[in-house]
Amino acid sequence: MEITLITGPAGVGKSTLCWEMSLQLATVNVAHTVIETDELDRNVSAANLVLPGGVRRTGRR
């Protein structure tokens, strides 16, 4: 397994680069995934987070 980590300050084009790389990999049928922490933040509600051991975290961030 190979991992490419893309880092940098806000607004420099990390997400744009990820989606362009994903498009190019898909075009040549290379299996891959993109994990973008901004999208995780938008889609994982802290109010519904279940921690190890089944402990449920409640409240807002």
C-alpha positions in Angstrom: 0.0 0.0 0.0 1.3 3.4 -0.9 0.1 6.6 0.9 0.4 10.1 -0.4 0.1 12.8 2.3 -0.7 16.3 1.1 -0.2 19.1 3.7 -0.1 22.8 3.7 -1.8 26.0 5.0 -5.4 26.8 4.3 -6.2 28.0 0.8 -3.2 26.7 -1.1 -5.1 24.1 -3.2 -4.7 20.8 -1.2 -8.3 19.7 -1.9 -8.1 20.7 -5.5 -4.9 18.7 -5.9 -6.5 15.7 -4.2 -9.6 15.7 -6.5 -7.5 16.1 -9.6 -5.2 13.2 -8.5 -8.3 11.1 -7.9 -9.7 11.9 -11.3 -6.5 11.0 -13.0 -6.1 7.7 -11.0 -9.8 6.8 -11.8 -9.2 7.5 -15.5 -6.5 4.8 -15.6 -8.5 2.4 -13.3 -6.2 2.6 -10.3 -8.1 1.8 -7.1 -7.6 4.5 -4.5 -9.4 6.6 -1.9 -9.2 10.2 -0.8 -9.5 11.0 2.9 -9.9 14.7 3.4 -10.1 15.9 7.0 -12.2 18.9 6.2 -14.9 16.6 4.8 -14.7 14.3 7.8 -15.3 17.4 10.0 -18.3 18.3 8.0 -19.8 14.8 8.0 -19.0 13.4 11.5 -21.1 15.1 14.1 -19.4 15.3 17.5 -22.8 15.0 19.1 -23.1 11.5 17.6 -19.5 10.3 18.1 -19.2 6.9 19.9 -15.8 6.4 21.5 -14.0 3.1 22.2 -15.9 1.0 24.7 -19.2 2.3 23.5 -18.9 5.6 25.4 -21.1 8.2 23.6 -19.8 11.7 23.4 -22.6 14.3 23.5 -22.7 18.0 23.0 -21.6 20.4 20.4 -18.1 21.3 19.4 
